[in-house]
Each structure stands twice: as structure tokens, then as C-alpha cells.
């Protein structure tokens, strides 16, 4: 995957990891934030893909996606009169920490169309080390270190929208009561399906 230059507040970062850490440390001042970041640095969060074969299915894809969601939220949905940059940073950067220690690199045989030979190619597979769900798992992991506000917890829990396996009526209630949940979901959708097209390095066959 070629190096991507990311821009945040007119500062140029070489890697998404640098941008993530800068956004987090500059905007999240809550008790336990440092311990949460320190823990993330011990996991594969900054190296892992964001998916097995779709958006950001590449090394560092998970942190790339998290930063993209934050930038999308800020560009499209931030209202300085009603919104908190800290809440936006927490929700966007941490909504998918459930995917840390979640993927592994495996090998499979793929036929080379030019030579007709079978070749081993790497691909990402799921190996969930802590099968606790998706959005609810991210909420749980964050709150091991740092308390979330109610709207932040709702936003992270329901960021998958209609893709959430539970398809619960509670999701509609959360969107009705908490605008932050709607904004995170919309930013996640735009990042995944529009801004991150072509970011997979995995052959989808």
C-alpha cells in the first residue's frame, strides 16, 4: 500500500498512526485516556486491517479508517454550538477498537490467470480473541479505561446501523434521542463506501 499523506488542522502527517495519536492526545483529556492509548499501542490496532477484503483491507487499514471517520465527522457534521470535538474524537477514533486482536493473516491458493499455476496468496481472516460483539465490544473496551458519556456510548454501540446483527428497535430509539449516534453512523458509511474505495490490497476472489 503506498504511503498516504493525511491532513489534520493544516498539519501534515506521514502516517495515519501519527494523525490518530495527535488527534487523540490534543482533544481527549478525560481521566483514563492516556492508559487507553497506552493499551492500544500494545495491540495490533495500528497495524491491523479494517476489514477482511473490502474497505481498508490492508496493513494499517484500521487506523486509516478511524482517522477518516473523524475527518468526515468534522467536515460534514460538526456544529460548534452543540457538538464537542472531544466526543467526536472519542467516537470516531474508538468506534472500531473491537477489531484490535481480531484479524490474522492466512494463506490460500489462487490460480494465476497468466501462467495457469496455483500460487499462495495472503489474505485476512477473522480470529476474534474476545468474541463480545461489535459496537458493544468497543464500548466495553473503552470503558475498561475511560468513562463514556451516554451519547458517546450510544453512538459507538450503534455505529453499524442496519448492518448491526441485532437489528434491534433500540437502535432507532438511540438515533432518535442522540444526534451524535446518527452523525457517527453517517460518517462511518461515507468513509467506508465513498472515501475508502480502492484501499483494499486483497484479491477478492
C-alpha positions as CSV (number, residue, x, y, z in Angstrom):
1,X,0.0,0.0,0.0
2,X,1.6,3.4,-1.0
3,X,2.2,5.9,1.7
4,X,-0.8,8.3,2.2
5,X,-0.3,11.9,3.3
6,X,-3.1,12.8,5.8
7,X,-4.0,16.4,6.7
8,X,-5.5,17.5,10.1
9,X,-5.7,21.1,11.1
10,X,-3.2,22.1,8.4
11,X,-0.6,19.8,9.9
12,X,0.9,17.2,7.5
13,X,1.3,13.6,8.9
14,X,3.2,10.8,7.2
15,X,1.1,8.0,8.7
16,X,-2.4,7.5,10.0
17,X,-1.0,6.4,13.3
18,X,0.7,9.8,13.8
19,X,-2.5,11.5,12.9
20,X,-4.6,9.3,15.3
21,X,-2.3,9.9,18.2
22,X,-2.2,13.7,17.5
23,X,-6.0,14.0,17.3
24,X,-6.5,11.8,20.4
25,X,-3.9,13.5,22.6
26,X,-4.9,17.0,21.6
27,X,-8.6,16.6,22.1
28,X,-9.3,13.8,24.6
29,X,-8.5,15.0,28.1
30,X,-10.6,12.6,30.1
31,X,-9.4,10.5,33.0
32,X,-8.0,7.2,31.7
33,X,-7.4,8.5,28.2
34,X,-3.6,8.0,28.5
35,X,-4.0,4.5,29.8
36,X,-6.4,3.6,27.0
37,X,-3.9,4.9,24.4
38,X,-1.1,3.1,26.1
39,X,-3.1,-0.2,25.9
40,X,-4.0,0.4,22.2
41,X,-0.2,0.7,21.5
42,X,0.3,-2.8,22.9
43,X,-2.3,-4.3,20.5
44,X,-2.3,-4.7,16.7
45,X,-4.7,-1.8,16.3
46,X,-2.3,0.4,14.4
47,X,-1.2,-2.4,12.1
48,X,-4.5,-4.3,11.5
49,X,-6.8,-4.0,8.5
50,X,-10.3,-2.6,8.8
51,X,-11.9,-5.5,7.0
52,X,-11.0,-8.8,5.5
53,X,-11.4,-7.8,1.9
54,X,-13.5,-4.6,1.5
55,X,-12.6,-1.1,2.7
56,X,-9.0,-0.6,4.1
57,X,-8.2,-4.3,3.9
58,X,-4.5,-3.5,4.1
59,X,-1.9,-3.1,6.7
60,X,-2.7,0.0,8.9
61,X,-6.2,0.0,7.4
62,X,-8.0,0.1,10.8
63,X,-6.3,3.3,12.0
64,X,-6.7,4.8,8.5
65,X,-10.4,4.2,8.7
66,X,-10.7,5.6,12.2
67,X,-9.0,8.8,11.2
68,X,-11.1,9.0,8.0
69,X,-14.3,8.8,10.1
70,X,-13.1,11.6,12.4
71,X,-12.2,13.8,9.5
72,X,-15.6,13.1,7.8
73,X,-17.5,13.9,11.0
74,X,-15.7,17.2,11.5
75,X,-16.1,18.2,7.8
76,X,-19.7,17.2,7.4
77,X,-21.4,17.1,10.8
78,X,-19.7,19.3,13.4
79,X,-21.7,22.1,14.9
80,X,-19.6,24.3,17.1
81,X,-22.7,25.4,19.1
82,X,-23.9,22.0,20.0
83,X,-21.1,19.4,19.4
84,X,-17.9,18.5,21.3
85,X,-14.7,17.9,19.5
86,X,-13.7,15.6,22.3
87,X,-16.8,13.5,21.8
88,X,-16.2,13.4,18.1
89,X,-12.7,12.3,18.6
90,X,-13.6,9.6,21.1
91,X,-16.4,8.2,18.9
92,X,-14.7,8.3,15.6
93,X,-11.3,7.1,16.7
94,X,-12.5,4.4,19.0
95,X,-15.7,3.1,17.4
96,X,-13.9,0.1,15.9
97,X,-11.4,-0.8,18.6
98,X,-13.3,-4.0,18.8
99,X,-11.3,-5.0,15.7
100,X,-8.0,-5.0,17.6
101,X,-6.7,-8.5,18.0
102,X,-9.5,-9.6,15.6
103,X,-7.8,-10.4,12.3
104,X,-4.9,-12.7,11.3
105,X,-3.0,-13.1,8.0
106,X,-3.5,-16.6,6.4
107,X,-2.6,-18.1,3.1
108,X,-4.7,-19.6,0.3
109,X,-4.1,-21.0,-3.2
110,X,-5.1,-18.7,-6.1
111,X,-4.7,-19.6,-9.7
112,X,-2.5,-17.3,-11.7
113,X,-4.6,-16.4,-14.8
114,X,-1.5,-15.8,-16.9
115,X,0.6,-18.8,-16.1
116,X,-2.2,-21.3,-15.1
117,X,-0.2,-22.1,-11.9
118,X,-1.6,-22.1,-8.4
119,X,0.1,-19.7,-6.1
120,X,-0.1,-19.0,-2.4
121,X,-1.5,-15.5,-1.6
122,X,-2.0,-13.9,1.8
123,X,-5.5,-12.9,2.9
124,X,-7.1,-11.6,6.1
125,X,-9.2,-13.9,8.2
126,X,-11.2,-13.3,11.4
127,X,-9.7,-14.8,14.6
128,X,-11.6,-12.9,17.3
129,X,-9.7,-13.2,20.6
130,X,-12.6,-11.7,22.5
131,X,-16.0,-12.5,20.9
132,X,-18.2,-10.0,22.6
133,X,-20.0,-8.5,19.7
134,X,-19.1,-5.3,17.7
135,X,-20.3,-1.9,18.9
136,X,-21.0,-3.2,22.4
137,X,-17.5,-4.7,22.5
138,X,-15.9,-1.3,21.6
139,X,-17.9,0.3,24.4
140,X,-16.8,-2.3,26.8
141,X,-13.1,-2.0,25.9
142,X,-13.1,1.8,26.1
143,X,-14.8,1.8,29.5
144,X,-12.2,-0.5,30.9
145,X,-10.0,2.6,31.0
146,X,-12.2,5.7,30.5
147,X,-15.8,6.5,31.2
148,X,-18.0,7.4,28.2
149,X,-20.8,9.9,28.2
150,X,-24.2,8.4,27.4
151,X,-24.5,9.8,23.9
152,X,-20.9,8.6,23.1
153,X,-21.7,5.1,24.3
154,X,-24.9,5.0,22.2
155,X,-23.0,6.3,19.2
156,X,-20.3,3.7,19.4
157,X,-22.8,0.9,20.2
158,X,-25.0,1.6,17.2
159,X,-22.5,2.9,14.7
160,X,-23.1,-0.1,12.4
161,X,-26.7,1.0,11.8
162,X,-28.7,-1.6,9.7
163,X,-25.6,-3.7,9.4
164,X,-25.7,-4.5,13.1
165,X,-26.6,-8.2,13.6
166,X,-29.2,-7.4,16.3
167,X,-31.3,-5.1,14.1
168,X,-32.9,-4.0,17.4
169,X,-35.7,-1.4,17.8
170,X,-33.4,0.1,20.4
171,X,-31.1,1.4,17.5
172,X,-33.9,3.5,16.1
173,X,-34.6,4.9,19.6
174,X,-30.9,5.7,20.0
175,X,-30.8,7.6,16.7
176,X,-34.0,9.5,17.7
177,X,-32.5,10.6,21.0
178,X,-28.8,11.0,20.3
179,X,-27.8,13.1,17.2
180,X,-24.1,12.0,17.9
181,X,-25.1,8.4,17.1
182,X,-26.6,9.5,13.7
183,X,-23.5,11.6,12.9
184,X,-21.1,8.8,13.6
185,X,-23.1,6.3,11.6
186,X,-23.2,8.6,8.6
187,X,-19.5,9.4,8.8
188,X,-18.7,5.7,9.0
189,X,-20.9,5.0,6.0
190,X,-19.3,7.7,3.9
191,X,-15.8,6.7,4.8
192,X,-16.4,3.1,4.2
193,X,-18.2,3.3,0.9
194,X,-17.0,6.5,-0.7
195,X,-13.8,7.8,0.7
196,X,-12.1,4.4,1.1
197,X,-12.8,2.9,-2.3
198,X,-9.8,1.2,-3.7
199,X,-8.0,0.8,-0.4
200,X,-8.1,-3.0,-0.3
201,X,-4.9,-4.8,-1.3
202,X,-6.7,-8.2,-1.1
203,X,-7.7,-10.1,-4.1
204,X,-11.5,-10.7,-3.6
205,X,-11.7,-14.0,-5.4
